[in-house]
Amino acid sequence: MDRSGRAVSLDVAAPDPGWAADPRIGGIVLAAGSGRRFGGRKQFAVVGGARLVDRALALVTAVAGPPVLALPPGVPWDGAEVAAVAAGGAGRLDTMAAAVACLDATFDHGVEVVLVHDCARPLATPAACGAVVRAVLDGGDAALCVWPTPDTIKAVDVDPTGRSSERAGRLRHHGRDGLVVAQSPMAYRVDSLREALVELGGAGATAVEETIVIESRGGAVLGVPGDPWSHHVVEPRDIEIVEAILAADLPDHRWWRDSVSATH
């Protein structure tokens, strides 16, 4: 599948105009996935007139200045200004480790807080980015957007040995009280992120993201209000869902429409 388009430079207003020039704050955009489930490199898919990677880059740049951009190895960058390009790894943790190493090598003044955004959530807002950065500046080790799940949650029993088990596949009730859905963007105290990545790398872990280790080490992982409409693009049909949300002209997402219109 080829839904890719040309690079678009977007003009996004920052929640705090001073942050983009603040040397304490850096940014990382994760756009290194293979797109196996999508059927192609989804980071270059177009939604609402702009590629997913261009949307993520504009969002992070507005808050943290030009970021480190993680792309698949060997893929050239043809878009807006970035601080550096990092070659992604086999999975998220490898890619994040490569991006943090690139951040350290690029910014010799020492970044203290890093804003991280995955381009698979093209409807994230500047306000969300600002909220997670502020939470870490105010003392958190990490912060991410969350929203209460409206659905009842069930857990599936899994046989860790891989062999058939009498209980494998059975459901256990979790309800929904106290449960939230986590979503990008995220922000980290760089030292906490770096330590988590070292621990994960040394253990050969397969954790889906780094806050799991920060939590287990007693770090403060904070939640800020997320957006149920900030849809996660996984499959091609998700592009149609995002297009429909943009067409609904919801107040929180008009700034995306306006920023794209301003470039044409």
C-alpha positions in Angstrom: 0.0 0.0 0.0 1.3 3.5 -0.9 -0.5 6.4 0.7 2.6 8.5 1.0 2.8 12.2 -0.1 5.2 15.0 -0.3 6.7 16.8 2.7 4.6 19.6 4.2 5.9 22.3 6.6 3.3 23.1 9.2 3.0 26.3 11.4 2.0 25.2 14.9 1.5 27.7 17.8 3.3 26.7 20.9 1.5 26.4 24.3 4.5 28.4 25.8 6.5 30.4 23.2 9.6 30.4 25.4 10.0 26.6 25.6 11.2 26.1 22.0 14.3 28.2 22.9 14.7 26.7 26.4 18.0 24.6 26.4 16.6 22.4 29.1 13.9 20.9 26.7 14.6 18.6 23.8 12.4 16.6 21.5 12.2 13.2 19.9 9.8 12.1 17.1 9.4 8.3 16.7 8.8 7.5 13.1 10.9 4.4 12.6 8.3 1.6 12.4 8.2 -0.9 9.6 4.5 -0.5 9.1 4.0 -4.2 9.0 0.4 -4.0 10.2 -0.3 -1.0 8.1 0.9 -2.6 4.9 3.6 0.1 4.3 5.5 2.9 6.1 2.6 4.6 7.8 4.8 7.5 8.9 4.6 8.8 5.3 0.9 8.3 4.9 -1.2 11.5 4.4 -4.1 12.5 6.6 -5.8 15.9 6.4 -3.3 17.1 3.8 -0.1 16.3 5.7 2.0 13.2 6.4 1.9 11.7 9.8 5.6 12.4 10.3 5.2 16.0 9.3 2.4 16.5 11.9 4.4 14.9 14.7 7.5 17.0 13.8 5.5 20.2 13.7 3.9 19.4 17.1 7.2 18.6 18.9 9.1 21.5 17.2 6.5 24.0 18.5 7.2 23.0 22.1 10.9 21.8 22.1 12.5 23.2 19.0 13.8 21.0 16.1 13.9 17.4 17.5 15.8 14.2 16.9 13.8 12.3 14.3 14.0 8.5 14.4 13.5 7.0 10.9 13.9 3.5 9.5 17.6 2.8 8.7 18.6 4.1 5.2 15.5 6.2 4.8 16.4 9.8 3.8 14.7 12.8 5.4 13.0 15.3 3.0 11.0 17.4 5.4 11.3 20.3 7.8 14.3 21.1 9.9 15.4 18.5 12.5 18.3 18.5 15.0 19.4 15.1 13.8 18.2 11.9 12.3 18.6 8.6 14.3 18.4 5.2 12.7 15.6 3.2 14.3 16.2 -0.3 15.7 14.3 -3.6 15.7 11.7 -2.3 18.2 10.5 0.7 20.1 13.1 0.4 22.9 16.0 0.0 20.5 14.7 3.0 18.6 14.3 5.1 21.7 17.8 4.2 22.9 19.3 5.3 19.5 17.3 8.5 19.6 18.4 9.4 23.2 22.1 8.7 22.2 21.6 11.0 19.2 20.1 13.6 21.5 23.1 13.4 23.9 25.5 13.7 20.9 23.6 16.6 19.3 22.9 18.9 22.3 26.2 19.5 24.1 24.5 21.7 26.7 22.7 18.8 28.3 18.9 18.4 27.8 17.0 17.9 31.1 13.5 17.1 29.8 12.6 15.4 26.5 9.2 15.5 24.8 8.6 12.3 22.9 5.8 11.8 20.3 4.9 8.9 18.2 3.7 9.9 14.8 1.0 7.2 14.9 -1.2 9.7 16.9 -1.7 12.5 14.4 -4.5 14.3 16.4 -2.4 15.0 19.5 -2.5 18.7 20.5 0.0 21.4 21.5 -1.8 21.6 24.8 -1.2 17.9 25.5 2.5 18.4 24.7 2.7 21.4 27.0 1.0 19.5 29.8 3.4 16.6 29.9 6.4 18.8 29.7 5.1 21.0 32.5 4.5 18.0 34.7 8.1 16.9 34.4 9.5 20.4 34.8 7.4 20.5 38.0 9.1 17.4 39.4 7.9 14.3 37.7 10.2 11.6 36.3 7.8 11.0 33.4 4.4 12.1 32.3 2.0 10.9 29.7 -1.5 11.6 28.5 -4.2 9.3 29.9 -8.0 9.1 29.7 -10.5 6.9 31.6 -11.6 3.8 29.6 -15.4 3.7 29.1 -15.2 0.0 28.5 -15.2 -3.0 30.8 -11.7 -4.6 30.8 -11.1 -8.4 30.9 -7.8 -10.1 31.3 -7.0 -13.3 29.4 -5.2 -16.1 31.1 -2.0 -17.0 29.2 0.1 -20.1 29.7 3.7 -18.6 30.0 5.2 -22.0 28.9 3.5 -21.9 25.6 1.9 -25.3 26.2 -1.8 -25.8 26.4 -3.2 -25.1 29.8 -6.6 -25.8 31.4 -6.9 -22.1 32.2 -5.4 -20.6 29.0 -7.9 -18.4 27.2 -10.2 -17.9 30.2 -11.2 -14.4 31.1 -10.8 -12.6 34.5 -12.8 -9.5 35.3 -10.9 -6.2 35.9 -13.8 -3.7 35.5 -12.8 -0.2 34.7 -12.4 1.7 38.0 -9.0 3.2 38.3 -8.0 2.2 34.8 -6.9 4.6 32.1 -5.7 4.5 28.5 -2.2 5.8 28.0 -1.3 7.7 24.8 1.5 9.8 23.3 2.8 12.5 23.7 5.1 11.7 26.7 7.8 13.6 28.5 10.7 12.3 30.5 13.4 13.6 32.8 16.3 12.6 30.6 18.3 11.0 33.4 15.3 8.8 34.3 14.7 7.8 30.7 18.4 7.0 30.1 18.6 4.8 33.3 15.4 2.9 32.3 16.7 2.2 28.8 20.0 0.9 30.2 18.1 -1.4 32.6 15.8 -2.6 29.8 18.6 -3.2 27.4 20.7 -5.1 29.9 17.7 -7.4 30.8 16.9 -8.1 27.1 13.4 -6.9 28.0 10.4 -6.7 25.7 8.5 -4.0 27.6 6.4 -1.9 25.3 7.5 1.4 26.8 9.9 2.9 29.3 7.6 4.1 32.0 7.2 0.5 33.2 10.8 0.5 34.5 10.6 4.1 35.8 7.5 3.0 37.9 9.2 -0.1 39.2 12.2 2.0 40.3 9.9 4.2 42.4 9.9 7.1 40.0 7.0 9.5 39.7 5.1 8.7 36.5 2.3 11.3 36.2 -0.8 11.3 34.1 -2.2 14.4 32.4 -5.7 14.6 30.7 -5.6 12.9 27.3 -8.0 12.9 24.4 -10.2 10.0 23.5 -10.4 11.4 20.0 -6.6 11.2 19.6 -6.8 8.1 17.5 -4.0 5.6 17.1 -3.2 4.8 13.5 -2.4 1.1 13.2 -4.2 -0.1 10.0 -5.2 1.7 6.8 -8.8 2.1 8.0 -7.5 4.2 10.9 -6.6 6.9 8.3 -10.3 7.0 7.3 -11.2 7.4 11.0 -8.8 10.3 11.5 -10.1 11.9 8.3 -13.6 11.6 9.6 -12.7 13.2 13.0 -11.0 16.1 11.2 -14.1 16.5 9.0 -16.3 16.7 12.1 -14.5 20.1 12.8 -14.2 19.5 16.6 -12.8 22.6 18.3 -9.7 20.8 19.7 -8.7 19.7 16.2 -9.3 22.9 14.1 -5.8 24.1 14.7 -4.6 21.1 12.6 -6.8 22.1 9.7 -5.8 25.7 10.0 -2.0 24.9 10.1 -2.3 22.7 7.0 -4.4 25.3 5.1 -1.8 28.0 5.9 0.9 26.0 4.0 -1.1 25.7 0.7 
